[in-house]
Amino acid sequence: MPSHSSVSFRPSGLQGPVRRVVYVSLYELIAIAFATLGMMWATGQGAGHSGGVAVIASAIAIVWNLAFNWAFERWESRQAVRGRSTARRVAHAIGFEGGLAGILVPVLAWWFGVSLWEALLMDLGLLLFFLVYTFVFNWAFDRVFGLPASAQAGAGTPVAGVPG
């Protein structure tokens, strides 16, 4: 029987670029549907106009998603404590959604011909929804597909929320 120290660490679950493509695709398809419905309700615009801005927002979000998650996972892989605690998930959701709002508010202002302040107010409902959605989606995605290698514990590595 091999000793504990000779056991090699191999990430389990969906990993690497395939994980990112599946993640982004699922996240954005669901997001487009909810954003279209939300914008239709909030603005009184039809599905075409609301869906158009939802698709534009989705394209922006895809690029932001790839960049933000790459940076987050790089940071995460250098942390002494592995795993995704509630605090780490909240930080991820706030960082992602805060950055995305900074990009999307000017787009909404342009699309609807309103001031940045009005666009920020319009975005507030979506922002709050997506803050919760991002948290829940990431939790569910990790439950279905497993944690990324950056969050998995290797032999002897402490895991957030699990006593050593």
PLY file of the C-alpha trace (Angstrom):
ply
format ascii 1.0
element vertex 164
property float x
property float y
property float z
element edge 163
property int vertex1
property int vertex2
end_header
0.00 0.00 0.00
1.49 3.40 -0.95
2.26 5.83 1.82
0.20 9.02 2.08
3.14 11.09 0.87
3.44 9.10 -2.36
-0.18 9.70 -3.42
-0.21 12.10 -6.36
-2.72 14.90 -6.62
-4.93 14.74 -9.70
-7.73 17.25 -10.17
-11.17 15.70 -10.44
-14.14 17.03 -12.36
-14.27 19.24 -15.43
-11.01 21.20 -15.80
-9.14 23.71 -17.97
-10.43 25.38 -21.13
-13.33 22.91 -21.50
-14.54 23.89 -18.02
-14.41 27.57 -18.93
-16.32 27.10 -22.21
-19.05 25.02 -20.54
-19.25 27.49 -17.64
-19.52 30.59 -19.83
-21.97 29.00 -22.27
-24.39 27.82 -19.60
-24.08 30.99 -17.54
-24.71 33.33 -20.49
-27.58 31.37 -22.06
-29.46 31.46 -18.77
-28.45 35.10 -18.24
-29.73 36.20 -21.70
-33.13 34.66 -20.98
-33.45 36.33 -17.57
-32.01 39.67 -18.74
-34.38 39.82 -21.71
-37.38 39.20 -19.47
-36.12 41.68 -16.86
-35.44 44.43 -19.41
-38.84 43.86 -21.05
-40.50 44.27 -17.67
-38.36 47.22 -16.49
-38.39 49.26 -19.70
-41.63 48.28 -21.39
-39.62 47.52 -24.54
-40.33 44.48 -26.66
-38.38 41.25 -26.74
-36.35 42.35 -29.78
-35.04 45.55 -28.20
-34.57 44.01 -24.76
-33.07 40.85 -26.21
-30.68 42.94 -28.31
-29.20 44.65 -25.27
-29.14 41.31 -23.44
-27.04 39.79 -26.25
-24.69 42.81 -26.28
-24.37 42.60 -22.49
-23.74 38.87 -22.78
-20.92 39.36 -25.29
-19.30 41.91 -22.98
-19.87 39.62 -20.01
-18.20 36.69 -21.80
-15.01 38.65 -22.33
-15.14 39.98 -18.75
-15.93 36.51 -17.42
-12.89 34.96 -19.09
-10.58 37.73 -17.92
-11.94 37.95 -14.37
-12.07 34.20 -13.74
-8.57 33.73 -15.16
-7.28 36.38 -12.74
-9.36 35.03 -9.82
-8.16 31.46 -10.34
-4.53 32.66 -10.61
-4.94 34.46 -7.28
-6.81 31.50 -5.79
-4.10 29.00 -6.77
-1.56 30.98 -4.70
-3.66 30.89 -1.50
-2.55 28.68 1.39
-6.13 27.65 2.19
-7.81 25.79 -0.68
-11.49 25.40 -1.39
-14.27 27.89 -1.91
-15.64 29.15 1.35
-18.72 31.33 1.47
-16.52 34.40 1.94
-14.45 33.52 -1.13
-17.60 32.95 -3.19
-19.06 36.28 -2.04
-15.81 38.08 -2.94
-15.86 36.41 -6.37
-19.48 37.42 -7.03
-18.98 41.03 -5.89
-15.76 41.41 -7.88
-17.26 39.97 -11.02
-20.56 41.86 -10.87
-18.97 45.15 -9.77
-16.55 45.11 -12.68
-19.26 44.13 -15.13
-21.54 46.95 -13.92
-18.71 49.43 -14.54
-18.64 48.30 -18.16
-22.38 47.84 -18.77
-23.80 51.05 -17.29
-22.37 53.20 -20.13
-23.69 50.66 -22.66
-27.18 50.84 -21.14
-27.04 54.64 -21.13
-26.17 54.64 -24.83
-28.69 51.92 -25.77
-31.64 53.57 -24.03
-30.48 57.19 -24.53
-30.43 58.02 -20.82
-27.91 59.52 -18.40
-25.31 57.38 -16.65
-27.22 57.91 -13.40
-30.45 56.67 -14.98
-28.62 53.73 -16.52
-27.14 52.88 -13.13
-30.61 52.92 -11.61
-31.89 50.74 -14.46
-29.01 48.34 -13.93
-29.54 48.13 -10.17
-32.31 45.52 -10.36
-30.32 43.42 -12.81
-27.18 43.90 -10.74
-28.87 42.63 -7.59
-30.37 39.69 -9.47
-27.03 38.80 -11.07
-25.16 39.10 -7.79
-27.34 36.35 -6.36
-27.44 34.47 -9.68
-23.63 34.44 -9.94
-23.26 33.09 -6.41
-25.91 30.38 -6.91
-24.73 29.48 -10.41
-21.10 29.08 -9.28
-22.13 26.93 -6.32
-24.36 24.73 -8.51
-21.75 24.52 -11.28
-19.07 23.39 -8.81
-21.49 20.82 -7.31
-22.27 19.35 -10.75
-18.82 19.59 -12.40
-16.47 19.59 -9.37
-14.11 22.31 -8.18
-11.44 23.66 -10.52
-7.90 22.48 -9.81
-7.12 25.90 -8.32
-9.60 25.26 -5.49
-8.92 21.58 -4.87
-6.84 20.48 -1.92
-3.74 18.42 -2.51
-2.25 16.10 0.09
-1.75 18.07 3.30
-3.36 21.27 1.97
-5.99 22.76 4.30
-9.47 23.20 2.82
-11.60 26.22 3.71
-14.38 25.28 6.10
-12.96 21.78 6.79
-11.11 21.20 10.06
-7.58 19.85 9.65
0 1
1 2
2 3
3 4
4 5
5 6
6 7
7 8
8 9
9 10
10 11
11 12
12 13
13 14
14 15
15 16
16 17
17 18
18 19
19 20
20 21
21 22
22 23
23 24
24 25
25 26
26 27
27 28
28 29
29 30
30 31
31 32
32 33
33 34
34 35
35 36
36 37
37 38
38 39
39 40
40 41
41 42
42 43
43 44
44 45
45 46
46 47
47 48
48 49
49 50
50 51
51 52
52 53
53 54
54 55
55 56
56 57
57 58
58 59
59 60
60 61
61 62
62 63
63 64
64 65
65 66
66 67
67 68
68 69
69 70
70 71
71 72
72 73
73 74
74 75
75 76
76 77
77 78
78 79
79 80
80 81
81 82
82 83
83 84
84 85
85 86
86 87
87 88
88 89
89 90
90 91
91 92
92 93
93 94
94 95
95 96
96 97
97 98
98 99
99 100
100 101
101 102
102 103
103 104
104 105
105 106
106 107
107 108
108 109
109 110
110 111
111 112
112 113
113 114
114 115
115 116
116 117
117 118
118 119
119 120
120 121
121 122
122 123
123 124
124 125
125 126
126 127
127 128
128 129
129 130
130 131
131 132
132 133
133 134
134 135
135 136
136 137
137 138
138 139
139 140
140 141
141 142
142 143
143 144
144 145
145 146
146 147
147 148
148 149
149 150
150 151
151 152
152 153
153 154
154 155
155 156
156 157
157 158
158 159
159 160
160 161
161 162
162 163
